Amino acid sequence: MTTSYWDVLKHPVVARLTLIQFISYFGTWFSQVAIASMMLEYGASELAIAYIFMMLMLPAIVLAPISGWIIDKVSFKKLMSILLIIEIIMTLLFMTINSLEDINALMLFVFIRSAASSILFAAEMALFPKILQGEMLKKTNELHSIVWSVCFAAGMALGGLVTYYFGYDTTFLIDVILYSIAFILLLGLQLSLEPIKHTESALKMMKSGFIYLKNHKKLIHLILLHASIGFTSFETLITLLADLHYKYIVAIPLAIGWINATRALAMTIGPLLFSKYINDKNLHYIFTLQGLAIISWSFVQHHYMFSIMGIFIVGLLSTSLWSYTYYMLQKEIEVKYLGRVIAYNDMIFMLFNISITLFVGYAAKMGMELKYISIIMGCGFISTAIYYKWFKKHYLSDLDNKSV
């Protein structure tokens, strides 16, 4: 019997966490348009914009060892509560940014909020394999990636409208209200989970997690395959496109909001259409198609309407690639190491995203056309397809074997 998304939502813990995640994700992207638009209005350079977006991803890298230990050590509900409170406080502090002179403070606030968000996400992804298995786990990954996409679309679109008509502070205040609702919902979460007792010190736990990962080469390859989805790290690219081309057609906040919303809409629809066809045997074809879609988009992205159509096609396979590679990784990890390995996975994923973000910023600063930057990103997926074929030949025959 095939598991549906409705079956997943019948699980009480998954249902409540999905609602919390929906509100939290929506709030994050709702204010992201305001941050990007604010930086452009204050006259931030290409690199400054890239650095701001880098602060969204950096926490998952620098905090991975300790965040993995925290996830494996601290109870899930207590940890979630603390993290949501941190997100509320940092969002309030965004309202204190009034000029380009405050950019360092903004980077700090974005970093801290992103750190809380990163640990929260890793904690959820480490929790699901403990309470779900097989097709239910796979569908839950897909559902949560769809939730992310819906929130990305709605958050970017509505965030652009609110920022344009009501200003930055109103956007941030609404964001605070959304996080507060998520916190209230968390208080009602009923989670019965047998705690795993760790008698090792924090340092020993971090070390043992690293050794476990080092001794399981298949996990390392799966982490790298998942990280390749970072070639779709388009935030800086889209912001620069809006400033270079789209501002003559529509206001920058609306341009950023609508093009990201279109992409996210495709990322929502994509899994519903294609996820059932994606498997271990044909994954390299999906990587190749993703790369070709990005390359095709690069030739029309200077034209706003054609760019919207192009980004829609680009987004159709992104979510399915993300959720399937994450599922392949999750089912390979022993339960007691879940928090640490998931944290290391997020570290590599975000490191890759930061590398792509900095590449876009520096390449644009040096005068490379955005079209050619996009083509390079598309070629990255084609290279990943070749890498996956090698991985499939050497590791996929024992995919269900937990020891490598």
Summary of the structure (lengths in Angstrom):
residues: 404
radius of gyration: 20.3
end to end distance: 30.8
largest distance: 61.1
contacts: 1457
relative contact order: 0.16
helix: 83%
strand: 0%
